Amino acid sequence: HSANRPNELRLGMRATERDSMSKVFLSHAHEDKPTVWLLQQALEKDGFEVWLDDKLHAGEAYGHLINKELGSADCVVICWSHHAHDPKRDWLVGEADAARTRGVAVSVLLEHIDLPVPFNARHALSLAGWKGDASAPAYQQLVGSIRAMVERPSAAPSAPSPPPPPPVPVTDPGAARQALVRLLTKRFSNDQLERFILYGPAGEDIHDEL
């Protein structure tokens, strides 16, 4: 079983090095496991962190974990074959569609088949008959496609929104009136104030002095 296979690349690797590796999710049918294991080994030797569903442990909620790994992968390699294209396996098409929506899907043909819509709209790399040779042109092309995807620059972050304006202080109308009365009684005589109240500011020296 793949979980028991030795992995020379990971022996002695520090956790920080593993965390910095690009994550590749291999979506595949169970019948294609022998070829997919070879692909996993080759990609790990090329410095990628590869996730397969055989890393599930007994008792784990596999649906939640698979969705988590699928959503966090930097690249999802969809391994197409007539097994993977089986209409009864709509979960594999679901994984492929989720990866396509995120723009992280790379299609690989393990057999010569016609891809379903809409996955046939993009070029698929052929690994039909591949036996694990890391120097094979098709495999090297796959590695190049994965690296181009995971190393592409992300969109520039949008400029932060300006801070909201400070709140406008609300003046107490009663306090404002009291302050105005104090100002007027301090500066003007009672006769001046009385004429101002009776006749308004027109023609009054109070208006000029204010």
C-alpha positions as CSV (number, residue, x, y, z in Angstrom):
1,H,0.0,0.0,0.0
2,S,1.3,3.5,-0.8
3,A,1.1,4.7,2.8
4,N,3.8,2.2,3.7
5,R,6.1,2.9,0.8
6,P,9.4,4.6,1.8
7,N,9.9,8.2,0.7
8,E,13.5,9.1,0.6
9,L,12.8,12.8,-0.2
10,R,10.8,13.3,3.0
11,L,13.2,11.6,5.4
12,G,14.8,14.2,7.7
13,M,13.0,17.1,6.0
14,R,12.1,20.0,8.3
15,A,8.5,20.9,8.8
16,T,9.1,24.4,7.4
17,E,10.5,22.9,4.2
18,R,7.4,20.8,3.8
19,D,5.1,23.7,4.5
20,S,6.8,25.8,1.7
21,M,6.3,23.0,-0.9
22,S,3.7,23.5,-3.6
23,K,0.7,21.2,-3.0
24,V,-0.5,19.0,-5.8
25,F,-3.8,17.0,-5.5
26,L,-4.1,13.9,-7.7
27,S,-7.7,13.2,-8.7
28,H,-8.0,9.7,-10.0
29,A,-10.0,6.4,-10.2
30,H,-9.0,3.6,-7.8
31,E,-8.2,1.3,-10.7
32,D,-5.5,3.7,-11.9
33,K,-3.6,3.6,-8.6
34,P,-0.5,1.8,-9.9
35,T,0.2,4.6,-12.4
36,V,-0.9,7.3,-10.0
37,W,1.6,6.0,-7.4
38,L,4.4,6.3,-9.9
39,L,3.3,9.8,-10.6
40,Q,3.2,10.6,-6.9
41,Q,6.7,9.4,-6.4
42,A,8.1,11.3,-9.4
43,L,6.4,14.6,-8.4
44,E,7.6,14.3,-4.8
45,K,11.2,13.8,-6.1
46,D,10.7,17.0,-8.1
47,G,9.9,18.9,-4.9
48,F,6.1,18.9,-4.8
49,E,3.9,17.9,-1.9
50,V,1.5,15.4,-3.3
51,W,-1.8,14.4,-1.7
52,L,-3.6,11.1,-2.5
53,D,-6.8,9.8,-0.8
54,D,-4.7,6.8,0.4
55,K,-3.5,9.2,3.1
56,L,-6.8,8.9,4.8
57,H,-6.8,7.2,8.2
58,A,-9.5,4.9,9.6
59,G,-12.3,6.8,11.1
60,E,-11.7,10.1,9.4
61,A,-14.5,12.0,7.8
62,Y,-13.1,11.5,4.3
63,G,-15.5,13.8,2.5
64,H,-14.6,16.8,4.6
65,L,-10.9,16.1,4.4
66,I,-10.9,15.6,0.6
67,N,-12.7,18.9,0.1
68,K,-10.2,20.6,2.4
69,E,-7.2,19.2,0.5
70,L,-8.9,19.9,-2.9
71,G,-9.6,23.5,-1.9
72,S,-6.1,24.2,-0.6
73,A,-4.1,22.6,-3.4
74,D,-2.0,24.8,-5.6
75,C,-2.6,22.5,-8.5
76,V,-5.0,19.6,-9.1
77,V,-3.9,17.0,-11.6
78,I,-6.9,15.2,-13.0
79,C,-5.9,11.7,-14.2
80,W,-8.4,10.8,-16.9
81,S,-9.0,7.2,-18.0
82,H,-12.1,5.2,-19.0
83,H,-12.4,4.3,-15.3
84,A,-12.3,8.0,-14.3
85,H,-14.8,8.8,-17.1
86,D,-17.3,6.3,-15.8
87,P,-20.7,8.1,-15.4
88,K,-21.1,6.4,-12.0
89,R,-18.1,8.3,-10.7
90,D,-19.5,11.8,-10.8
91,W,-17.4,12.6,-7.7
92,L,-14.3,12.7,-9.9
93,V,-16.0,15.0,-12.4
94,G,-17.0,17.1,-9.3
95,E,-13.3,17.4,-8.2
96,A,-12.3,18.3,-11.7
97,D,-15.0,21.0,-12.0
98,A,-14.0,22.5,-8.6
99,A,-10.4,22.7,-9.7
100,R,-11.4,24.2,-13.1
101,T,-13.5,26.8,-11.4
102,R,-10.5,27.8,-9.2
103,G,-8.2,27.8,-12.3
104,V,-5.8,25.2,-10.9
105,A,-6.7,22.2,-13.0
106,V,-4.3,20.2,-15.2
107,S,-5.7,17.3,-17.2
108,V,-3.6,14.2,-17.8
109,L,-4.6,11.3,-20.0
110,L,-3.6,7.9,-18.7
111,E,-5.4,6.4,-21.7
112,H,-6.5,7.8,-25.0
113,I,-10.1,8.8,-24.4
114,D,-12.3,11.7,-25.3
115,L,-12.7,14.1,-22.4
116,P,-16.1,15.2,-21.3
117,V,-17.4,18.8,-21.8
118,P,-16.1,21.3,-20.7
119,F,-12.8,19.6,-19.9
120,N,-12.1,19.0,-23.6
121,A,-11.8,22.7,-24.2
122,R,-8.2,22.7,-22.8
123,H,-5.2,20.7,-23.9
124,A,-4.6,17.5,-21.9
125,L,-1.1,16.0,-21.5
126,S,-0.8,12.3,-22.5
127,L,0.9,9.9,-20.1
128,A,-0.6,6.9,-21.8
129,G,1.8,4.0,-21.4
130,W,4.0,6.0,-19.0
131,K,6.0,3.7,-16.6
132,G,7.4,6.2,-14.2
133,D,10.3,7.6,-16.3
134,A,10.9,11.1,-15.0
135,S,13.0,12.0,-18.0
136,A,10.1,11.3,-20.4
137,P,9.1,14.4,-22.4
138,A,5.4,14.0,-21.5
139,Y,6.2,13.9,-17.8
140,Q,8.6,16.9,-18.0
141,Q,5.9,18.8,-19.8
142,L,3.6,18.0,-16.9
143,V,6.1,19.3,-14.4
144,G,6.5,22.4,-16.4
145,S,2.8,23.0,-16.5
146,I,2.5,22.5,-12.7
147,R,5.3,24.9,-12.0
148,A,4.0,27.5,-14.3
149,M,0.6,27.3,-12.5
150,V,1.9,27.4,-8.9
151,E,4.5,30.1,-9.6
152,R,2.3,32.5,-11.6
153,P,2.0,35.9,-9.8
154,S,-1.1,36.4,-7.9
155,A,-3.3,39.4,-8.5
156,A,-2.1,42.6,-6.9
157,P,-4.0,43.3,-3.7
158,S,-6.5,46.1,-3.9
159,A,-5.7,49.3,-2.3
160,P,-7.1,49.6,1.3
161,S,-10.2,51.6,1.7
162,P,-9.7,55.1,3.1
163,P,-10.7,55.4,6.8
164,P,-14.2,56.8,7.4
165,P,-14.4,60.5,8.1
166,P,-14.5,61.4,11.8
167,P,-18.0,61.8,13.1
168,V,-19.4,65.4,13.1
169,P,-19.9,66.5,16.6
170,V,-23.5,67.1,17.5
171,T,-24.1,70.4,19.3
172,D,-26.7,70.6,22.0
173,P,-29.2,73.3,20.7
174,G,-30.0,74.3,24.3
175,A,-26.4,74.8,25.3
176,A,-25.8,76.8,22.1
177,R,-28.7,79.2,22.9
178,Q,-27.4,79.6,26.5
179,A,-23.9,80.5,25.3
180,L,-25.4,83.0,22.8
181,V,-27.4,84.7,25.6
182,R,-24.4,84.9,27.8
183,L,-22.4,86.5,25.0
184,L,-25.1,89.0,24.2
185,T,-25.8,90.0,27.8
186,K,-22.1,90.5,28.4
187,R,-21.4,92.7,25.4
188,F,-24.6,94.7,25.1
189,S,-26.9,96.7,27.3
190,N,-30.5,95.8,28.1
191,D,-31.8,98.6,25.9
192,Q,-29.8,97.4,22.9
193,L,-31.0,93.8,23.4
194,E,-34.6,95.0,23.8
195,R,-34.4,96.9,20.5
196,F,-32.8,94.0,18.8
197,I,-35.5,91.6,19.9
198,L,-38.3,94.0,18.9
199,Y,-37.0,95.3,15.6
200,G,-34.5,92.6,14.5
201,P,-30.9,93.1,13.3
202,A,-31.7,95.5,10.5
203,G,-30.1,98.9,11.1
204,E,-29.0,98.0,14.6
205,D,-25.5,98.5,15.9
206,I,-25.7,95.0,17.4
207,H,-25.7,93.5,14.0
208,D,-22.6,95.4,13.0
209,E,-20.7,94.5,16.2
210,L,-21.6,90.8,15.8
